[in-house]
Amino acid sequence: MPISRRLFFGAILSLFSFLSVAQTNDSINIISEEQRKTATDLMQTALNSDLGFEIVESLTTEIGPRLAGSEAELRSLQWGVKLGKELGFDRVSIEEFTMPFWDRGHLHISMTAPYQQDLYGTALGGAAPSTKEIQAPVVYFRDIHALANVKAGDLKGKIAFVDGDKMVKSQTGAGYGQANIRRQSGYHHAERANAEALMVRSVGSSSHRFPHTGMMRKNKDEWATIPVVAISNPDADHFRRLHRLGKDLAVSLHSESKWKGEVSSGNVILDLIGSEKPEEIVLIGGHIDSWDLGTGAVDDGAGIGITTAAAALISKLPKRPKRTIRVVMFGAEEVGLLGAFAYAEKHKDNLHNHVLATESDFGAQTIWQLVSNVNPQATLVIDEIAKILSPLGIVRGGSNVPGGGPDIIPMARQGVPTIRLNQNGRDYFDLHHTPDDTLDKINPKELAQNVAAYATSIYLIADSEVDFKPENKEQ
């Protein structure tokens, strides 16, 4: 090779080497040694703390189930205010909003043919009541696609049952979105066919006889006009076997679920005011409402405990982080992210000061992955945070992953940067939205790992000088 070419390629290699070292040095220096030590000490403190579990225990025991818009949810908001003051937050408030209230009421459902057998079912959110006891033959549909093909009027005087497959357990909860279609929009097709009522297989992975509730989706701004009931997976399995045997199926059903007008709900806001940039906000949180079948420990008492405890532990540091840390206990999440949209609307003129947002709302098992949606320079910060979190068993995931959690969606759409500390959700769909969502399902040590991850990462983000806003603000 001629000397001139060797010199050229040597210069290029030297330049790449320089840039690589410079980038490495930038990523290392972007978090100071003092911040690293504080974060590491904070992580250890959180791992040895029971505060997160104590918060979930208090919420689920003292308040119990917290159906959105109910008297119990209102009591939980006052509970949140009291807790925030006891933990020493600088500002504590409730931001109220109004919402329509749907009440489950009493449900009776039993199979009457080919023989008598009680079924374990629950009304789905937004379902209508039955004006009288419905006693009708059942038409079996293997899945939502089969029901979608039914002709108008073909189910008059009958009850539709949509089967499907029980969700497979997975770390990420894969399959929930697809399975959820029958719960959210099955009634659109059943009503078009003039069905008396609709039954669906519960959307969940549990093999217990626990039905799985959840909200349906409006059809052209109208809610269901018929009763809609989810039955437990074992009962759905039983229906499938009888259908395969060619047995005629019939059900007796009476439901009292209905809408009860406008009521008050709200978001609880807990602020730790930043020491240097108090106007800049790092937002974390969970939703304080729950479905009413269990006590909402996993969904989402755990998220309230994790994020509130993380911020409370940060507040005990000798010096506050530069930016304000805000914990939001979102109201009325289960019925359509109503608290999330209310927050985004109320703070729309100040979302540019929301440096980053994230939510804990996927149970109480350990966090295994950190993903983000921030700009390239801020990605270096998140990369370093992931390294600091690695002793907790957390790996770095994608750096262009939108989201942050369900209640963060309205803010993320307006360009607020996000991270997500992904939890192991293998048991989540056994429990969430079922009577089995109770405190005994939470392992205090696993919950403490969550608190440690949140406390460490949120402290470092709140004490950073870096702007996190993604280059593409539309997420």
C-alpha positions in Angstrom: 0.0 0.0 0.0 1.4 3.4 -0.9 2.5 5.7 2.0 -0.1 8.3 1.2 -2.9 5.8 1.4 -1.5 4.4 4.7 -1.4 7.9 6.1 -5.0 8.5 5.0 -6.4 5.4 6.5 -4.4 5.9 9.6 -5.8 9.4 10.0 -9.4 8.1 9.6 -8.8 5.3 12.2 -7.3 7.9 14.6 -10.4 10.1 14.1 -12.8 7.2 14.9 -10.8 6.3 17.9 -10.8 9.9 19.1 -14.6 10.2 18.6 -15.2 6.8 20.4 -13.1 7.9 23.4 -14.7 11.3 23.5 -18.2 9.8 23.4 -17.2 7.3 26.2 -15.8 10.1 28.3 -18.9 12.2 27.7 -21.1 9.3 28.8 -19.0 8.7 31.9 -18.8 12.4 32.9 -22.5 13.0 32.3 -23.1 11.6 35.8 -20.6 12.8 38.5 -18.9 10.6 41.0 -20.8 12.3 43.8 -24.1 11.5 42.0 -23.1 7.9 41.4 -22.2 7.4 45.1 -25.5 9.0 46.2 -27.5 6.8 43.8 -25.7 3.7 44.9 -26.3 4.5 48.6 -29.9 5.3 47.8 -30.3 2.0 46.0 -29.1 0.1 49.1 -31.3 2.1 51.4 -34.3 1.3 49.3 -33.5 -2.4 49.1 -33.5 -2.5 53.0 -36.7 -0.5 53.3 -40.2 -1.8 53.7 -41.8 1.5 53.0 -43.2 0.5 49.6 -44.9 -2.5 51.0 -46.3 -0.6 54.0 -47.9 1.9 51.6 -49.6 -0.8 49.6 -50.7 -2.6 52.8 -52.2 0.6 54.1 -54.1 1.4 50.9 -55.5 -2.0 50.3 -56.4 -2.6 54.0 -57.7 0.8 55.1 -59.5 1.7 51.8 -60.0 -1.7 50.0 -61.4 -1.9 46.5 -61.5 1.5 44.8 -63.9 1.5 41.8 -63.4 4.7 39.8 -65.9 7.3 40.8 -67.0 5.5 43.9 -67.1 6.6 47.5 -64.1 4.3 48.1 -62.1 6.1 45.4 -62.8 9.4 47.0 -61.6 8.1 50.4 -58.4 6.9 48.7 -57.7 10.4 47.5 -57.9 11.7 51.0 -55.7 8.8 52.1 -53.2 9.9 49.5 -53.2 13.5 50.8 -52.7 12.3 54.4 -49.9 10.0 53.3 -48.1 12.7 51.4 -48.2 15.0 54.4 -46.9 12.3 56.7 -44.0 11.5 54.4 -43.0 15.2 54.2 -43.7 16.1 50.6 -43.4 19.9 50.1 -46.8 20.3 48.2 -49.8 18.0 48.5 -53.0 18.6 46.7 -56.0 17.0 44.8 -56.8 18.1 41.3 -60.5 17.2 40.9 -62.4 16.3 37.7 -65.8 14.9 37.0 -66.7 11.6 35.4 -69.6 9.3 34.6 -70.0 6.5 37.2 -70.7 2.9 36.2 -71.7 0.6 39.1 -71.4 -3.2 38.8 -74.4 -4.1 40.9 -75.5 -7.7 41.5 -75.1 -10.5 38.9 -76.7 -13.9 38.8 -75.6 -16.3 36.1 -76.0 -20.0 35.7 -76.1 -22.7 33.0 -79.5 -24.3 32.7 -78.8 -26.7 29.8 -77.7 -29.4 29.3 -78.0 -29.3 33.2 -78.0 -26.9 36.1 -74.6 -25.4 37.1 -73.7 -22.0 38.6 -71.2 -20.0 36.6 -68.5 -17.6 37.9 -68.9 -14.4 35.9 -68.7 -10.6 36.3 -70.2 -7.7 34.4 -67.8 -5.8 32.1 -67.4 -2.1 32.6 -70.0 -0.1 30.6 -72.5 -3.0 30.4 -76.2 -2.4 30.6 -78.6 -4.1 33.1 -81.1 -6.8 32.2 -84.7 -5.6 32.6 -85.7 -9.0 33.8 -84.2 -12.5 34.2 -82.9 -13.6 30.8 -83.4 -17.3 30.1 -82.2 -18.1 26.6 -80.3 -20.6 24.5 -76.6 -19.9 24.0 -74.9 -19.7 20.5 -71.3 -20.6 20.7 -68.6 -18.6 18.7 -65.1 -19.9 18.7 -63.6 -16.4 18.6 -64.4 -12.7 18.1 -64.0 -13.1 14.3 -66.7 -15.7 14.1 -69.1 -13.4 16.0 -68.1 -10.5 13.7 -69.5 -12.5 10.7 -72.9 -13.0 12.2 -75.8 -11.4 10.3 -78.0 -8.6 11.6 -80.9 -10.0 13.7 -79.6 -13.6 13.7 -79.2 -13.8 17.5 -82.7 -12.5 18.4 -83.9 -14.3 21.6 -80.4 -15.8 22.2 -77.3 -15.2 24.2 -73.9 -15.1 22.3 -70.9 -16.7 23.9 -67.4 -15.8 22.5 -64.7 -18.2 23.4 -61.1 -17.7 22.5 -57.8 -18.9 23.9 -56.6 -18.5 27.5 -53.7 -16.1 27.5 -50.3 -17.7 27.7 -48.1 -16.5 30.6 -45.2 -14.3 29.5 -42.8 -11.8 31.0 -44.1 -9.0 28.8 -47.8 -9.8 28.9 -47.8 -10.5 25.1 -51.2 -11.5 23.8 -53.3 -9.3 26.1 -54.1 -6.7 23.4 -55.3 -9.3 20.9 -57.3 -11.2 23.5 -58.8 -8.0 24.8 -60.7 -7.3 21.5 -63.5 -9.7 22.5 -63.9 -7.8 25.8 -63.8 -4.3 24.4 -65.8 -4.6 21.2 -67.6 -8.0 21.2 -70.9 -6.4 22.2 -70.9 -4.2 19.0 -71.5 -7.4 17.0 -73.8 -9.0 19.5 -76.1 -6.0 19.5 -76.2 -5.8 15.7 -77.4 -9.4 15.8 -80.1 -8.5 18.4 -78.6 -10.8 21.0 -80.2 -10.7 24.5 -76.8 -10.7 26.2 -73.2 -11.4 25.5 -70.8 -13.7 27.4 -67.0 -13.8 26.7 -64.1 -15.9 28.0 -62.2 -13.9 30.6 -59.2 -12.1 29.3 -56.4 -13.5 31.5 -54.1 -16.4 32.1 -55.5 -17.7 35.4 -56.8 -21.3 35.7 -58.8 -20.4 38.8 -62.6 -19.9 38.7 -62.1 -16.2 38.9 -63.7 -14.0 36.3 -61.7 -11.1 34.8 -63.4 -7.7 34.5 -62.4 -4.6 32.6 -63.8 -1.7 30.6 -65.4 -2.0 27.2 -65.1 0.5 24.4 -67.8 2.8 23.2 -69.5 2.1 19.9 -70.0 5.4 18.1 -70.1 7.3 21.4 -72.7 4.8 22.8 -72.2 2.3 25.5 -73.7 -1.2 25.5 -77.5 -1.6 25.6 -77.3 -5.3 26.7 -75.7 -7.2 29.6 -72.1 -8.2 28.9 -70.5 -10.7 31.2 -67.0 -12.3 31.3 -67.0 -15.9 32.7 -63.9 -17.6 34.2 -61.5 -19.6 32.1 -62.5 -22.9 33.6 -66.2 -22.2 32.9 -65.3 -21.2 29.3 -63.4 -24.4 28.9 -66.5 -26.3 30.1 -68.7 -24.6 27.5 -66.2 -25.5 24.8 -66.2 -29.2 25.8 -70.0 -29.3 25.9 -70.2 -27.6 22.5 -67.8 -30.1 21.0 -70.1 -32.9 22.3 -73.0 -31.3 20.4 -74.9 -30.4 23.5 -77.5 -27.6 23.5 -76.5 -24.8 25.9 -78.7 -22.4 27.8 -78.1 -19.8 30.5 -80.1 -17.9 33.0 -78.8 -14.4 33.6 -79.7 -11.3 35.6 -77.5 -8.2 35.9 -77.9 -4.9 37.7 -74.9 -3.1 36.3 -75.7 0.4 35.1 -74.5 4.1 34.8 -75.4 6.4 37.7 -74.6 9.9 36.4 -71.7 12.3 36.9 -69.6 12.1 40.0 -66.3 13.5 41.3 -62.8 11.9 41.0 -59.3 13.4 41.1 -55.6 13.1 40.9 -53.4 13.3 44.1 -50.3 15.4 43.5 -47.2 15.1 45.7 -44.3 17.4 45.0 -40.6 17.4 46.2 -39.5 20.9 45.1 -36.2 21.0 43.2 -33.2 22.8 44.8 -32.1 24.6 41.6 -34.7 24.2 38.9 -38.0 23.9 40.7 -40.0 24.7 37.6 -38.7 21.5 35.8 -40.7 18.4 36.7 -39.8 14.7 36.7 -43.1 13.0 37.0 -43.7 9.4 38.3 -46.8 7.7 39.6 -49.4 5.0 39.4 -53.2 4.9 39.5 -55.0 4.9 42.8 -58.3 3.5 41.5 -58.9 -0.2 41.0 -61.5 -2.7 39.9 -63.8 -3.8 42.7 -63.4 -7.5 42.6 -60.2 -7.6 44.7 -58.4 -5.0 46.7 -56.2 -3.7 43.8 -52.9 -4.6 45.4 -51.1 -5.6 42.2 -53.2 -3.3 39.9 -52.2 -0.7 40.9 -51.6 -0.4 44.7 -48.1 -1.6 43.9 -47.4 1.3 41.6 -48.6 3.8 44.2 -46.3 2.1 46.8 -43.3 1.9 44.5 -43.3 5.5 43.2 -44.4 7.2 46.5 -41.8 5.3 48.5 -39.1 6.0 45.9 -39.7 9.8 46.1 -40.0 9.7 49.9 -36.6 8.1 50.2 -35.1 10.7 47.8 -36.6 13.4 50.1 -34.4 12.1 53.0 -31.2 12.9 51.1 -29.0 15.7 52.6 -29.6 17.7 49.4 -32.7 17.8 47.2 -32.2 17.0 43.5 -32.0 20.0 41.2 -35.4 19.4 39.6 -38.9 18.9 41.2 -40.0 15.3 41.6 -43.8 14.9 41.3 -45.7 11.8 42.3 -49.2 11.6 40.7 -51.7 9.1 42.0 -54.0 9.1 39.0 -57.7 8.6 39.5 -60.1 6.7 37.2 -57.5 4.9 35.1 -59.4 1.7 34.8 -62.4 3.3 33.1 -60.5 5.1 30.3 -57.4 6.9 31.6 -59.7 9.7 32.8 -57.3 11.1 35.4 -54.4 11.0 32.9 -56.3 13.0 30.3 -57.5 15.4 33.0 -53.9 16.0 34.1 -52.6 16.5 30.6 -55.4 19.0 30.0 -54.9 21.0 33.2 -51.1 21.2 32.7 -51.1 21.6 28.9 -49.4 25.0 29.1 -46.7 23.6 31.3 -45.9 20.3 29.7 -42.8 21.8 28.2 -41.4 21.9 31.7 -42.1 18.2 32.3 -38.6 16.9 31.8 -39.6 13.2 31.9 -42.5 11.0 32.9 -42.9 7.3 33.8 -45.5 5.1 35.6 -45.4 1.8 37.5 -48.5 -0.1 36.5 -47.6 -3.7 35.7 -47.7 -5.5 39.0 -45.2 -6.1 41.8 -42.6 -8.5 40.4 -39.0 -7.5 39.8 -38.0 -5.0 37.2 -35.8 -6.6 34.5 -35.4 -3.9 31.7 -35.0 -0.2 31.3 -36.3 1.4 28.0 -36.5 5.0 27.0 -37.7 7.6 24.5 -35.4 10.6 24.9 -32.9 12.5 22.6 -29.5 11.0 21.8 -27.5 13.0 24.4 -30.1 12.0 27.1 -29.8 8.4 25.9 -26.2 8.5 27.1 -27.6 9.4 30.6 -30.1 6.5 30.5 -27.3 4.2 29.3 -25.3 5.1 32.4 -28.3 4.8 34.7 -28.8 1.3 33.3 -25.2 0.4 34.3 -25.8 1.7 37.8 -29.0 -0.4 38.0 -27.4 -3.6 36.7 -26.7 -5.0 40.2 -30.5 -5.1 40.5 -30.7 -7.5 37.6 -31.9 -4.8 35.2 -30.7 -4.7 31.5 -30.8 -1.9 29.0 -33.6 -2.2 26.5 -34.5 0.0 23.5 -33.7 3.7 23.3 -36.5 4.7 21.1 -39.5 3.0 22.8 -42.5 5.3 23.3 -44.9 5.0 26.2 -43.9 5.3 29.8 -47.1 3.7 31.1 -50.8 4.0 30.4 -51.4 7.2 32.4 -48.3 8.8 30.7 -49.8 8.3 27.2 -51.6 11.7 27.0 -48.4 13.5 28.0 -46.2 11.5 25.8 -48.4 12.4 22.8 -47.5 16.0 23.5 -43.8 15.3 23.5 -43.0 14.6 27.1 -39.9 12.3 27.2 -40.4 8.9 28.9 -38.6 5.9 30.3 -40.2 2.6 31.4 -38.8 0.3 34.1 -40.3 -3.0 32.7 -41.5 -5.5 35.3 -41.7 -9.2 35.0 -45.4 -9.7 34.2 -45.5 -13.4 34.1 -48.2 -13.7 36.9 -49.8 -10.3 36.1 -52.7 -11.6 34.0 -53.4 -14.3 36.6 -54.3 -11.5 39.0 -55.2 -8.2 37.5 -58.9 -7.3 37.3 -59.8 -10.5 39.3 -60.9 -11.3 42.9 -57.3 -12.7 43.3 -55.7 -9.2 43.2 -54.9 -9.1 46.9 -52.0 -8.1 49.1 -50.7 -11.7 49.7 -49.6 -11.8 46.0 -46.9 -9.2 46.6 -43.4 -10.3 47.7 -42.0 -7.4 49.8 -38.4 -8.1 48.6 -39.4 -7.9 45.0 -41.3 -4.7 45.7 -38.3 -3.2 47.4 -36.2 -4.0 44.2 -38.8 -1.9 42.3 -38.5 1.0 44.8 -34.7 0.8 44.5 -34.8 1.0 40.7 -37.2 4.0 40.7 -35.4 5.9 43.5 -32.0 5.5 41.8 -33.1 6.4 38.3 -35.4 9.2 39.2 -32.8 10.8 41.5 -30.2 10.8 38.7 -32.7 12.2 36.2 -33.9 14.9 38.6 -30.3 15.9 39.5 -29.2 16.0 35.8 -28.5 19.1 33.7 -29.4 17.3 30.5 -32.5 18.0 28.4 -34.4 14.8 27.7 -36.9 15.9 25.1 -36.9 13.6 22.0 -36.0 15.1 18.7 -39.3 13.9 17.3 -41.9 15.4 19.8 -44.8 13.5 18.3 -44.6 10.1 20.0 
